[in-house]
Amino acid sequence: MTEPTPRPAALRLIEAVVDPGTWHSWDEPVTAAPDDSAYQADLERARARTGLDESVVTGEGRIRGREVAVVASEFRFLGGSIGVAAGERLVRAIERATRERVPLLAFPASGGTRMQEGTIAFLQMVKVAAAITDHKAAALPYLVYLRHPTTGGVLASWGSLGHVTAAEPGALIGFLGPRVHEALYGEEFPPGVQIAENLLANGIVDAVIPADRLAEAASRALGVLCGEQSGAGATAPCDGPGPEPDSASGPTPPTAESIRRSRLPGRPGLRGLLAEAAHDVTLLSGTGAGERDPGLLLALARFGPTPCVVLGHDRLNSIQPGGLREARRGMRIAAELDLPLLTVVDTAGAALSREAEEGGLAGEIARSLADLVTLPAPTLCLLLGQGAGGGALALLPADRVLAARHAWLSPLPPEGASAILYRTTERAYEVADRQGVRSADLLANRIVDRVIEETPEPFLVCLGDILGAELAALRTQDKAFRLAARRARYRSLGLG
């Protein structure tokens, strides 16, 4: 008795992720046949083994009710390799998703280019990358789930262009496959390098997720990336949003008190804000290009009903050049999808080290400033705690800037400013007071628009309500007006 053909892994995954009964294939039959009889025989065996006519499957379905397009590899079909027919199928599906304005999910598992078709197959990656670029330029989300194994040209094109990229646990993911490396160089590739968990640790993928959690994770990320308002969340019961600058009506603490309180180990930071006041949170990891800085936190989230990209300092770590490159990744996501961007400033300063200098810290601060002040998306900055030096300034420029009562902003840590002026750190608080670093001083000088008292309990929940209302208000503003006002704001600072 003939054994039944196993269900293709690509279809099993798709059916596990999309809502039951919603999958519809977009694949048109492959009619072209190669001249090479040996290759034709390989194709026929692959078709008999999988029940598919090519190495990729494309179509549409729904995830938690949301329409999505999916492209997926079938590794059992000639190693999931990409030739002309597979490349064309991919591009047609991506272009259709763009025309129909639906998010695109990719589930690659491939050895890369189909060697039987040679260089012409190799060049298919160019048009696939171009189609994905067009999809993202249309402000449409692109999510990638890297499966075991994903290598070669597939990883180097459509596997590495996602707004968010997750990977299957334990998956082999790398540019040069271990078997090829051993054949070329006569030695085994170092173990553990090309494993999903190592790529997560090095900022190349954002998460390692088993397939049975993929639908939930994709739904949560798309809920933010698609930019839709939700019915969830409160709308600022603690304090109204209001476009007018706040008045510093509360008691104004001495400079020294604010600086000391901002440095307390138990003071709430960005992680606490996300945990207590945000929802639909998806943490991202690193630049996607091999850097990950613990001093920078990047996430997708909602405050109230408003989706946004969040980036800010993880307060117990100094900021490194890679952290600012990670921040600029968040800025790009916000710009590409026209999502509000929330930056959170809470840092004792940028790293002072040889590695930071050789990594181009000053240049990354400059590029962050340039990106933020010209970013087309709505921007909101929260000064939550310490705001020392260029590492703080790099995340500051925004349409609206809020400050917690005991937050502060200074060109250097106060001790550093004191050392420059008096060759001692003992006059730090005196210098900071004279520099006008407190939230009340920042408000008076129009550096911040609003000071938020820290007394309501629970403070972070109330703060989240305020942020949600502020973000919602920014989304209603005309883009040209908003950008012009942002430029004028920083052009006129200090000129009266």
Secondary structure per residue as TSV (DSSP state, phi and psi in degrees):
chain	resnum	aa	ss	phi	psi
A	1	M	-	360.0	132.1
A	2	T	-	-73.1	132.0
A	3	E	-	-67.9	139.8
A	4	P	-	-66.4	147.2
A	5	T	-	-67.7	126.3
A	6	P	-	-60.0	143.8
A	7	R	-	-61.4	129.3
A	8	P	-	-55.2	138.8
A	9	A	H	-59.9	-36.7
A	10	A	H	-60.5	-45.3
A	11	L	H	-70.3	-36.5
A	12	R	H	-61.5	-42.5
A	13	L	H	-66.1	-46.7
A	14	I	H	-57.7	-46.0
A	15	E	H	-68.3	-25.8
A	16	A	H	-77.4	-23.5
A	17	V	H	-95.4	-43.4
A	18	V	S	-81.5	158.7
A	19	D	-	-61.8	141.9
A	20	P	T	-55.3	134.8
A	21	G	T	78.6	5.8
A	22	T	-	-104.0	-7.8
A	23	W	-	-74.6	132.6
A	24	H	E	-137.4	122.7
A	25	S	E	-74.4	143.6
A	26	W	-	-103.5	0.1
A	27	D	-	-73.2	130.0
A	28	E	-	-97.0	147.3
A	29	P	-	-59.1	142.3
A	30	V	-	-82.6	123.0
A	31	T	-	-110.1	-23.9
A	32	A	-	-70.7	143.1
A	33	A	-	-123.9	138.8
A	34	P	-	-73.6	156.4
A	35	D	S	-74.2	-28.5
A	36	D	-	-73.4	115.1
A	37	S	H	-67.4	-34.7
A	38	A	H	-66.0	-40.5
A	39	Y	H	-66.6	-40.3
A	40	Q	H	-60.1	-38.9
A	41	A	H	-66.2	-38.9
A	42	D	H	-59.5	-43.4
A	43	L	H	-63.8	-43.3
A	44	E	H	-63.8	-39.4
A	45	R	H	-66.0	-40.4
A	46	A	H	-63.9	-39.1
A	47	R	H	-67.8	-39.6
A	48	A	H	-67.7	-36.6
A	49	R	H	-71.1	-36.3
A	50	T	H	-106.6	-22.0
A	51	G	S	77.9	7.3
A	52	L	-	-109.6	159.2
A	53	D	S	-99.2	-8.6
A	54	E	S	-152.9	177.6
A	55	S	S	-85.3	-4.7
A	56	V	E	-126.6	147.4
A	57	V	E	-120.5	134.9
A	58	T	E	-133.7	155.7
A	59	G	E	166.8	-164.0
A	60	E	E	-133.8	155.8
A	61	G	E	-162.6	-163.7
A	62	R	E	-130.0	142.8
A	63	I	E	-121.2	114.4
A	64	R	T	52.1	38.3
A	65	G	T	88.3	-9.9
A	66	R	E	-91.3	130.4
A	67	E	E	-69.9	133.2
A	68	V	E	-139.9	155.5
A	69	A	E	-104.5	145.9
A	70	V	E	-132.3	135.8
A	71	V	E	-123.6	131.6
A	72	A	E	-140.9	146.5
A	73	S	E	-92.1	147.3
A	74	E	-	-112.2	103.9
A	75	F	T	-65.9	-28.3
A	76	R	T	-71.0	-9.5
A	77	F	T	-96.4	92.6
A	78	L	G	50.2	46.0
A	79	G	G	65.8	24.0
A	80	G	G	63.6	19.5
A	81	S	-	-69.7	155.5
A	82	I	B	-110.1	118.1
A	83	G	-	-112.9	-163.1
A	84	V	H	-64.1	-47.1
A	85	A	H	-64.3	-42.9
A	86	A	H	-66.8	-41.4
A	87	G	H	-61.3	-42.1
A	88	E	H	-66.7	-39.5
A	89	R	H	-61.8	-43.5
A	90	L	H	-59.3	-49.4
A	91	V	H	-63.4	-42.1
A	92	R	H	-63.0	-37.9
A	93	A	H	-68.3	-42.6
A	94	I	H	-63.8	-44.3
A	95	E	H	-63.8	-37.0
A	96	R	H	-66.9	-42.2
A	97	A	H	-59.7	-38.2
A	98	T	H	-67.6	-46.1
A	99	R	H	-60.5	-41.4
A	100	E	T	-87.2	0.1
A	101	R	T	56.0	53.5
A	102	V	-	-120.2	148.0
A	103	P	-	-60.4	153.9
A	104	L	E	-118.8	130.0
A	105	L	E	-114.9	135.5
A	106	A	E	-120.4	134.9
A	107	F	E	-123.7	70.9
A	108	P	-	-73.5	148.6
A	109	A	-	-156.6	99.8
A	110	S	B	-156.0	150.5
A	111	G	-	-85.2	-5.0
A	112	G	S	111.5	-139.5
A	113	T	B	-68.9	142.7
A	114	R	-	-78.4	109.3
A	115	M	G	-63.4	-28.5
A	116	Q	G	-64.2	-23.1
A	117	E	G	-102.7	-7.1
A	118	G	T	68.6	-144.3
A	119	T	H	-64.5	-34.4
A	120	I	H	-63.5	-33.4
A	121	A	H	-69.9	-40.3
A	122	F	H	-54.3	-40.7
A	123	L	T	-74.6	-8.9
A	124	Q	H	-62.2	-28.3
A	125	M	H	-63.4	-26.2
A	126	V	H	-65.9	-48.3
A	127	K	H	-72.3	-29.4
A	128	V	H	-66.3	-45.9
A	129	A	H	-62.0	-38.8
A	130	A	H	-64.3	-41.5
A	131	A	H	-64.7	-39.7
A	132	I	H	-67.3	-38.6
A	133	T	H	-60.4	-41.8
A	134	D	H	-63.9	-39.8
A	135	H	H	-60.7	-46.0
A	136	K	H	-68.7	-34.9
A	137	A	H	-66.0	-21.3
A	138	A	T	-84.6	13.3
A	139	A	T	62.9	39.7
A	140	L	-	-114.8	135.8
A	141	P	-	-69.0	148.3
A	142	Y	E	-133.4	114.8
A	143	L	E	-111.3	142.7
A	144	V	E	-125.4	135.7
A	145	Y	E	-122.9	105.4
A	146	L	E	-81.8	122.5
A	147	R	-	-105.7	170.3
A	148	H	S	-86.9	127.1
A	149	P	-	-95.7	157.1
A	150	T	E	-130.5	115.9
A	151	T	E	-141.0	178.6
A	152	G	H	60.9	-144.2
A	153	G	H	-64.6	-24.8
A	154	V	H	-69.1	-46.0
A	155	L	H	-64.0	-34.9
A	156	A	T	-83.5	11.5
A	157	S	T	-139.1	-99.3
A	158	W	T	-72.9	-12.3
A	159	G	T	-79.1	-12.3
A	160	S	S	-124.3	20.5
A	161	L	-	-115.5	11.4
A	162	G	-	-71.4	149.0
A	163	H	S	-63.9	-38.6
A	164	V	E	-133.5	135.9
A	165	T	E	-128.9	122.9
A	166	A	E	-115.0	169.2
A	167	A	E	-141.3	152.8
A	168	E	-	-71.4	137.7
A	169	P	T	-54.8	133.2
A	170	G	T	73.7	3.9
A	171	A	-	-65.1	140.8
A	172	L	B	-80.7	119.7
A	173	I	E	-137.3	118.4
A	174	G	E	-171.9	161.5
A	175	F	S	-72.1	-49.8
A	176	L	S	-104.5	117.3
A	177	G	-	-60.8	145.4
A	178	P	H	-57.7	-36.8
A	179	R	H	-66.5	-39.4
A	180	V	H	-66.8	-42.4
A	181	H	H	-59.5	-44.4
A	182	E	H	-66.4	-37.8
A	183	A	H	-68.1	-37.0
A	184	L	H	-78.8	-38.2
A	185	Y	H	-113.8	-4.2
A	186	G	S	72.0	19.7
A	187	E	S	-148.3	154.8
A	188	E	-	-70.9	141.7
A	189	F	-	-67.9	141.6
A	190	P	-	-52.6	124.7
A	191	P	T	-65.7	147.7
A	192	G	T	86.5	-12.0
A	193	V	T	-72.5	-45.6
A	194	Q	T	-94.7	35.7
A	195	I	B	-106.2	143.2
A	196	A	H	-50.8	-44.9
A	197	E	H	-63.9	-33.9
A	198	N	H	-71.1	-35.6
A	199	L	H	-66.6	-35.5
A	200	L	H	-62.2	-45.1
A	201	A	H	-63.6	-24.4
A	202	N	T	-105.0	14.7
A	203	G	T	73.6	27.2
A	204	I	S	-99.7	-35.4
A	205	V	S	-119.4	158.9
A	206	D	S	-91.0	-24.0
A	207	A	E	-162.0	155.0
A	208	V	E	-114.8	115.6
A	209	I	-	-132.6	129.7
A	210	P	-	-68.7	155.9
A	211	A	G	-59.8	-31.2
A	212	D	G	-73.7	-7.5
A	213	R	G	-108.5	2.8
A	214	L	H	-67.5	-41.4
A	215	A	H	-61.1	-44.4
A	216	E	H	-62.3	-46.8
A	217	A	H	-65.0	-42.5
A	218	A	H	-65.2	-41.8
A	219	S	H	-61.6	-42.9
A	220	R	H	-64.2	-45.6
A	221	A	H	-65.8	-43.0
A	222	L	H	-65.8	-31.7
A	223	G	H	-58.9	-29.9
A	224	V	H	-90.7	-48.2
A	225	L	H	-63.4	-29.4
A	226	C	T	-76.4	-8.7
A	227	G	-	75.4	16.0
A	228	E	-	-85.6	143.1
A	229	Q	-	-68.4	145.8
A	230	S	-	-114.3	166.3
A	231	G	S	-85.0	-2.8
A	232	A	-	-83.4	158.8
A	233	G	S	94.4	150.6
A	234	A	-	-86.7	172.4
A	235	T	-	-126.5	77.0
A	236	A	-	53.9	61.0
A	237	P	S	-72.5	-20.1
A	238	C	S	-81.2	-27.4
A	239	D	S	-169.9	137.6
A	240	G	-	-75.8	158.8
A	241	P	-	-71.9	-60.5
A	242	G	-	57.6	127.1
A	243	P	S	-78.9	-16.7
A	244	E	S	-79.4	148.8
A	245	P	-	-58.1	143.3
A	246	D	-	-70.5	155.2
A	247	S	-	-97.8	141.6
A	248	A	-	-79.5	64.7
A	249	S	-	-79.1	-24.5
A	250	G	S	-72.7	169.7
A	251	P	-	-62.9	134.7
A	252	T	-	-93.9	112.2
A	253	P	-	-72.9	155.3
A	254	P	-	-60.4	152.8
A	255	T	H	-55.3	-45.5
A	256	A	H	-60.4	-39.3
A	257	E	H	-64.7	-44.6
A	258	S	H	-62.1	-42.8
A	259	I	H	-64.3	-43.9
A	260	R	H	-62.9	-44.4
A	261	R	H	-67.0	-34.4
A	262	S	H	-66.2	-20.3
A	263	R	T	-99.9	1.0
A	264	L	-	-61.7	133.5
A	265	P	T	-57.2	-34.3
A	266	G	T	-88.9	6.1
A	267	R	S	-64.6	136.5
A	268	P	-	-61.3	140.2
A	269	G	-	-122.5	-165.0
A	270	L	H	-63.7	-39.3
A	271	R	H	-60.2	-42.4
A	272	G	H	-65.6	-37.8
A	273	L	H	-61.8	-44.9
A	274	L	H	-65.2	-41.0
A	275	A	H	-68.4	-37.9
A	276	E	H	-99.4	-25.3
A	277	A	H	-121.4	-11.4
A	278	A	-	-110.3	164.7
A	279	H	E	-142.2	171.3
A	280	D	E	53.2	43.3
A	281	V	E	-83.7	129.5
A	282	T	E	-123.5	111.9
A	283	L	E	-77.4	135.3
A	284	L	E	-105.1	159.8
A	285	S	-	-131.3	107.1
A	286	G	S	80.9	-170.7
A	287	T	-	-83.2	-14.4
A	288	G	S	80.3	-0.4
A	289	A	S	-127.7	25.7
A	290	G	S	95.1	17.7
A	291	E	-	-129.9	141.4
A	292	R	-	-147.3	121.0
A	293	D	-	-114.4	118.5
A	294	P	T	-64.2	-12.8
A	295	G	T	-79.4	-6.5
A	296	L	E	-126.7	132.3
A	297	L	E	-112.8	130.3
A	298	L	E	-127.5	133.5
A	299	A	E	-155.1	160.8
A	300	L	E	-103.3	140.2
A	301	A	E	-163.1	171.3
A	302	R	E	-121.6	139.9
A	303	F	E	-116.2	118.5
A	304	G	T	60.6	-139.7
A	305	P	T	-86.0	-1.1
A	306	T	E	-97.1	123.2
A	307	P	E	-79.2	151.1
A	308	C	E	-161.0	164.3
A	309	V	E	-94.4	133.3
A	310	V	E	-116.7	131.2
A	311	L	E	-142.6	141.8
A	312	G	E	-174.0	177.6
A	313	H	E	-78.4	136.9
A	314	D	-	-88.8	104.9
A	315	R	T	-57.3	-20.8
A	316	L	T	-89.7	2.5
A	317	N	S	-126.1	141.0
A	318	S	-	-74.8	155.9
A	319	I	B	-89.0	135.2
A	320	Q	-	-106.1	165.8
A	321	P	H	-55.9	-39.9
A	322	G	H	-62.9	-31.2
A	323	G	H	-64.7	-37.8
A	324	L	H	-72.9	-31.1
A	325	R	H	-67.6	-34.9
A	326	E	H	-65.4	-41.2
A	327	A	H	-60.7	-40.2
A	328	R	H	-69.6	-26.5
A	329	R	H	-61.9	-44.4
A	330	G	H	-60.9	-39.1
A	331	M	H	-62.2	-40.3
A	332	R	H	-64.6	-41.5
A	333	I	H	-60.9	-44.7
A	334	A	H	-61.0	-42.6
A	335	A	H	-67.9	-44.1
A	336	E	H	-64.8	-36.4
A	337	L	H	-106.2	6.2
A	338	D	T	53.3	47.0
A	339	L	-	-99.8	143.1
A	340	P	-	-58.3	145.8
A	341	L	E	-114.7	126.4
A	342	L	E	-109.3	121.7
A	343	T	E	-108.4	141.8
A	344	V	E	-123.6	119.7
A	345	V	E	-100.1	122.0
A	346	D	E	-165.2	80.0
A	347	T	E	-144.1	141.0
A	348	A	S	-77.4	-4.4
A	349	G	-	136.2	165.3
A	350	A	B	-72.4	157.8
A	351	A	-	-63.2	137.4
A	352	L	-	-111.7	95.7
A	353	S	S	-158.8	164.6
A	354	R	H	-60.9	-41.7
A	355	E	H	-62.4	-38.7
A	356	A	H	-66.8	-41.1
A	357	E	H	-66.3	-46.0
A	358	E	H	-71.1	-21.3
A	359	G	T	-83.8	-0.8
A	360	G	T	81.0	42.8
A	361	L	H	-57.9	-48.9
A	362	A	H	-61.0	-42.2
A	363	G	H	-64.1	-36.9
A	364	E	H	-69.1	-35.8
A	365	I	H	-61.3	-45.2
A	366	A	H	-61.2	-44.4
A	367	R	H	-68.5	-34.2
A	368	S	H	-65.2	-43.6
A	369	L	H	-59.9	-46.5
A	370	A	H	-63.3	-42.0
A	371	D	H	-65.1	-44.2
A	372	L	H	-68.0	-42.4
A	373	V	H	-71.9	-18.9
A	374	T	H	-111.0	3.0
A	375	L	-	-61.2	129.9
A	376	P	S	-71.2	-21.9
A	377	A	S	-77.2	156.8
A	378	P	-	-63.0	141.0
A	379	T	E	-130.7	138.1
A	380	L	E	-134.3	131.5
A	381	C	E	-114.6	138.3
A	382	L	E	-118.5	116.9
A	383	L	E	-83.7	106.0
A	384	L	E	-98.0	-26.9
A	385	G	E	-155.9	-121.3
A	386	Q	E	-69.7	143.8
A	387	G	E	-136.9	72.0
A	388	A	B	-100.0	120.4
A	389	G	H	71.9	-163.1
A	390	G	H	-64.2	-28.3
A	391	G	H	-63.5	-31.8
A	392	A	H	-79.4	-45.4
A	393	L	H	-60.3	-31.6
A	394	A	T	-59.5	-23.8
A	395	L	T	-110.0	10.2
A	396	L	-	-86.2	-47.0
A	397	P	-	-56.2	129.1
A	398	A	-	-161.6	165.2
A	399	D	S	-64.9	-39.8
A	400	R	E	-133.7	140.3
A	401	V	E	-126.9	123.2
A	402	L	E	-109.9	153.6
A	403	A	E	-136.8	132.5
A	404	A	E	-65.5	151.9
A	405	R	T	-53.3	-40.7
A	406	H	T	-98.3	14.2
A	407	A	-	-77.3	159.8
A	408	W	B	-153.4	163.1
A	409	L	-	-140.3	128.7
A	410	S	B	-145.6	149.6
A	411	P	S	-60.7	-27.1
A	412	L	S	-146.1	163.8
A	413	P	-	-53.1	139.8
A	414	P	H	-51.4	-35.4
A	415	E	H	-63.4	-36.5
A	416	G	H	-68.0	-41.2
A	417	A	H	-63.7	-40.2
A	418	S	H	-63.3	-40.0
A	419	A	H	-64.5	-37.6
A	420	I	H	-66.1	-44.4
A	421	L	H	-80.2	-35.3
A	422	Y	H	-128.3	3.3
A	423	R	S	58.6	29.6
A	424	T	S	-154.4	152.9
A	425	T	S	-92.6	-2.9
A	426	E	T	-72.3	-12.7
A	427	R	T	-106.9	25.2
A	428	A	H	-58.6	-48.4
A	429	Y	H	-68.0	-35.8
A	430	E	H	-61.9	-45.8
A	431	V	H	-64.7	-44.9
A	432	A	H	-60.3	-40.3
A	433	D	H	-62.3	-41.9
A	434	R	H	-69.7	-30.2
A	435	Q	H	-75.8	-16.7
A	436	G	T	74.0	53.7
A	437	V	-	-91.5	-16.8
A	438	R	B	-67.7	161.9
A	439	S	H	-59.1	-40.2
A	440	A	H	-63.7	-39.0
A	441	D	H	-67.6	-40.7
A	442	L	H	-63.1	-37.2
A	443	L	H	-66.3	-44.4
A	444	A	H	-62.7	-32.7
A	445	N	T	-92.6	9.7
A	446	R	T	63.6	23.0
A	447	I	S	-79.2	-35.9
A	448	V	-	-117.5	157.2
A	449	D	S	-99.1	-16.0
A	450	R	E	-162.5	138.4
A	451	V	E	-110.5	131.1
A	452	I	E	-108.7	121.7
A	453	E	-	-65.3	149.0
A	454	E	S	-100.2	9.0
A	455	T	-	-82.9	-31.9
A	456	P	S	-59.9	144.7
A	457	E	S	-116.3	133.1
A	458	P	S	-80.9	130.5
A	459	F	H	-59.5	-46.2
A	460	L	H	-65.2	-37.1
A	461	V	H	-64.6	-45.5
A	462	C	H	-62.1	-40.5
A	463	L	H	-62.6	-41.0
A	464	G	H	-61.8	-38.8
A	465	D	H	-61.5	-42.7
A	466	I	H	-64.1	-44.7
A	467	L	H	-60.6	-43.0
A	468	G	H	-60.1	-43.3
A	469	A	H	-67.0	-40.3
A	470	E	H	-64.0	-44.1
A	471	L	H	-63.4	-41.8
A	472	A	H	-62.6	-40.4
A	473	A	H	-65.3	-39.6
A	474	L	H	-63.6	-35.1
A	475	R	H	-66.2	-21.5
A	476	T	T	-83.9	-12.8
A	477	Q	S	-77.3	146.8
A	478	D	-	-62.7	132.8
A	479	K	H	-61.2	-46.1
A	480	A	H	-62.5	-42.2
A	481	F	H	-61.8	-45.3
A	482	R	H	-62.3	-44.4
A	483	L	H	-65.8	-41.2
A	484	A	H	-64.5	-41.4
A	485	A	H	-65.3	-37.6
A	486	R	H	-63.8	-45.6
A	487	R	H	-63.6	-42.6
A	488	A	H	-63.9	-36.4
A	489	R	H	-56.9	-49.4
A	490	Y	H	-82.2	-22.7
A	491	R	H	-67.8	-31.4
A	492	S	H	-99.6	-3.4
A	493	L	T	-57.7	130.7
A	494	G	T	83.2	-2.2
A	495	L	-	-98.3	7.5
A	496	G	-	86.5	360.0
